[in-house]
Amino acid sequence: MLYAMWAFAGWCGTPYPGWFLGPRPKPDPEPWWFVKIASIIGGIAGGWMTTRIIGGETASMLALTSMVGAFVTGGFLGGVVGLVAGGRNAAGG
């Protein structure tokens, strides 16, 4: 279950602002599906690394710190993949 939460946190690290901007423009401005897959992988890796490095005294503290690690690492890896793949949105422009 913890791996699923890390994957979800990684997915949420790089959301498309479609909730605010409406539907995704055509053609897609970036390979968003590739960025999302990289974010999920980054989320799982970040959560796992955080549990190994920081750990936690209690189960709730372990879950909280690993979720933050998964969110940050998923967002970072998704941004890097978006920049490498040539996405304009990942570069902020």
HUBEL-V842100 format. One record per residue. RES is the residue in one letter. PHI is phi as a letter, one per 40 degrees, with the letter a starting at -180 (999 if undefined). OMEGA is omega in radians with two decimals (none if undefined). D_LAST is the distance of its C-alpha to the last C-alpha in Angstrom with 2 decimals. Layout:
RES_PHI_OMEGA_D_LAST / RES_PHI_OMEGA_D_LAST
This chain:
M_999_3.14_36.66 / L_c_3.10_34.79 / Y_c_3.10_32.91 / A_c_3.09_31.83 / M_c_3.10_30.57 / W_c_3.11_28.59 / A_c_3.11_27.07 / F_c_3.12_26.18 / A_c_3.07_24.64 / G_c_3.10_22.52 / W_c_-3.12_21.45 / C_c_3.13_20.57 / G_c_-3.12_18.48 / T_b_-3.11_15.49 / P_c_2.97_15.93 / Y_c_-3.09_14.07 / P_c_-3.12_13.76 / G_c_3.11_16.11 / W_c_-3.13_18.76 / F_c_-3.02_16.91 / L_b_-3.12_15.06 / G_g_-3.09_17.92 / P_c_-3.14_18.39 / R_c_3.14_15.97 / P_c_3.10_14.98 / K_b_-0.18_17.06 / P_c_-3.11_16.51 / D_d_-3.12_14.62 / P_c_-3.14_10.95 / E_a_3.06_12.01 / P_c_-2.99_15.53 / W_d_-3.13_15.52 / W_c_3.10_19.28 / F_c_3.10_19.16 / V_c_3.14_16.71 / K_c_3.10_19.13 / I_c_3.10_22.13 / A_c_3.12_20.84 / S_c_3.09_20.18 / I_c_3.11_23.74 / I_c_3.10_25.19 / G_c_3.10_23.42 / G_c_3.12_24.74 / I_c_3.13_28.23 / A_c_3.14_28.17 / G_c_3.09_26.88 / G_c_3.13_29.52 / W_c_-3.14_32.20 / M_c_-3.14_31.42 / T_c_3.11_31.39 / T_c_-3.14_34.78 / R_c_-3.08_36.17 / I_c_-3.04_34.99 / I_c_-3.09_35.34 / G_g_3.12_37.56 / G_i_3.13_39.04 / E_c_-3.12_42.40 / T_b_-3.13_42.23 / A_c_3.14_40.67 / S_c_3.11_38.49 / M_c_3.09_37.13 / L_c_3.13_36.53 / A_c_-3.12_34.60 / L_c_-3.12_32.50 / T_c_3.13_31.59 / S_c_3.08_30.89 / M_c_3.09_28.60 / V_c_3.10_26.50 / G_c_3.12_26.46 / A_c_3.14_25.50 / F_c_-3.10_22.60 / V_c_-3.11_21.16 / T_c_3.08_21.85 / G_c_3.09_20.58 / G_c_3.13_17.20 / F_c_-3.11_17.10 / L_c_3.08_18.34 / G_c_3.09_16.10 / G_c_3.11_12.96 / V_c_3.13_14.67 / V_c_3.09_15.63 / G_c_3.10_12.22 / L_c_-3.14_11.05 / V_c_-3.12_14.43 / A_c_3.07_14.41 / G_g_3.12_11.33 / G_c_3.13_9.12 / R_c_-3.08_5.50 / N_c_-3.13_5.67 / A_c_-3.13_7.59 / A_c_3.11_5.62 / G_g_-3.11_3.80 / G_b_none_0.00
